[in-house]
Amino acid sequence: MSPPERPSSTTRLNPKISPLAFFECLQSMDFEAAQRSSAIERKESTQRRQASDTTLYYGEIPFHTLEQILEQITAIHEEGYHNNVYADIDDIDINGCFVDLGSGAGRPVFAAACLHPFRSCIGIEIMSSLYASSLVTLGEYHKKLDSEADLHVLSDIREGGGSSDSDGSAMDYSSGEAGSHRPTSEVQFFHGSILDIDSECASSTESVFDWTKADVVLANSTCYKQDMVDQLSRLGRRMRRGAHFVSFSYQLDSAFFELVLSDRLCMSWGDADVFYHRRK
Ligand SMILES: C[S@@+](CC[C@H](N)C(=O)[O-])C[C@H]1O[C@@H](n2cnc3c(N)ncnc32)[C@H](O)[C@@H]1O
């Protein structure tokens, strides 16, 4: 019997795989384990206030919901270009920096890194156990990227992909062939509160996050409280004009943001209202 044929080099080089297939290789990410460790950390907390703090409740954005959100942001951004919303703004970049405020075990950060050609993806999380889980998955993610670099060309979430604007600034999928991109290699997690990790007022945390670098901000804020969302709106003022801020269940009440669209999408706990804002 003849040995099985070895795959030719052309089949090994750059076969496109779906972002979901790549994402599903990250086996250390486990929703139930994250939910459990969040509950244990809340219970074990010596600070009673924190133990009963509903803002720390755990839930996740499913992969396909984040896919819908990123597609919607891309559509909003393209429409903005066509309507000259960005005519006098030259540094906004839909492929720039994605930030998840309250990143939990990291699911949306890794999903964004697979789904869209962001140059960097950042997560900020207050709970030590969840932050630690996200670092474990980050190790797995980098190992996967390093071990099979040639294979990791992902099909774009939009048909065709590639640059669609005359100046090329909106859709510059920098990773090579049209209709594909590589998973984002610059993925980073910060441990601390999203309310005081800001580079201008960082005090209790060592990490520093610079809001001015964020192009797409996501806050799975259903469990947050109004005053927390108001604080985030104030911090978000430091974002660049034209940048996107997506919040759940609470709309940003700020003269610095316009509500572009709202939607109702499926989350791990049921449906939630999703608000798409643009920094004015
Ligand atoms: C509903 S979960 C969302 C997790 C993740 N973003 C997702 O969608 O899969 C909200 C997360 O925000 C975190 N969180 C709550 N308050 C925070 C704060 N002040 N700073 C950082 N993270 C916070 C919680 O611990 C929790 O992990």
PDBQT file of the ligand as one rigid body, heavy atoms in Angstrom, charges set to zero:
ROOT
HETATM    1  C1  LIG A 301     -20.731  41.033  31.888  1.00  0.00    +0.000 C 
HETATM    2  S1  LIG A 301     -19.028  40.731  32.150  1.00  0.00    +0.000 S 
HETATM    3  C2  LIG A 301     -18.395  40.892  30.496  1.00  0.00    +0.000 C 
HETATM    4  C3  LIG A 301     -17.161  40.078  30.197  1.00  0.00    +0.000 C 
HETATM    5  C4  LIG A 301     -16.656  40.245  28.747  1.00  0.00    +0.000 C 
HETATM    6  N1  LIG A 301     -16.507  41.619  28.394  1.00  0.00    +0.000 N 
HETATM    7  C5  LIG A 301     -17.607  39.611  27.780  1.00  0.00    +0.000 C 
HETATM    8  O1  LIG A 301     -18.470  40.307  27.253  1.00  0.00    +0.000 OA
HETATM    9  O2  LIG A 301     -17.514  38.413  27.524  1.00  0.00    +0.000 OA
HETATM   10  C6  LIG A 301     -18.543  42.284  32.855  1.00  0.00    +0.000 C 
HETATM   11  C7  LIG A 301     -17.128  42.266  33.348  1.00  0.00    +0.000 C 
HETATM   12  O3  LIG A 301     -16.794  43.572  33.826  1.00  0.00    +0.000 OA
HETATM   13  C8  LIG A 301     -15.953  43.420  34.952  1.00  0.00    +0.000 C 
HETATM   14  N2  LIG A 301     -15.955  44.683  35.706  1.00  0.00    +0.000 N 
HETATM   15  C9  LIG A 301     -16.933  45.196  36.487  1.00  0.00    +0.000 A 
HETATM   16  N3  LIG A 301     -16.546  46.376  37.004  1.00  0.00    +0.000 NA
HETATM   17  C10 LIG A 301     -15.300  46.632  36.528  1.00  0.00    +0.000 A 
HETATM   18  C11 LIG A 301     -14.383  47.691  36.702  1.00  0.00    +0.000 A 
HETATM   19  N4  LIG A 301     -14.648  48.747  37.465  1.00  0.00    +0.000 N 
HETATM   20  N5  LIG A 301     -13.197  47.615  36.076  1.00  0.00    +0.000 NA
HETATM   21  C12 LIG A 301     -12.875  46.548  35.299  1.00  0.00    +0.000 A 
HETATM   22  N6  LIG A 301     -13.715  45.502  35.097  1.00  0.00    +0.000 NA
HETATM   23  C13 LIG A 301     -14.915  45.539  35.698  1.00  0.00    +0.000 A 
HETATM   24  C14 LIG A 301     -16.561  42.245  35.676  1.00  0.00    +0.000 C 
HETATM   25  O4  LIG A 301     -15.683  41.652  36.596  1.00  0.00    +0.000 OA
HETATM   26  C15 LIG A 301     -16.923  41.323  34.514  1.00  0.00    +0.000 C 
HETATM   27  O5  LIG A 301     -15.860  40.455  34.201  1.00  0.00    +0.000 OA
ENDROOT
TORSDOF 0
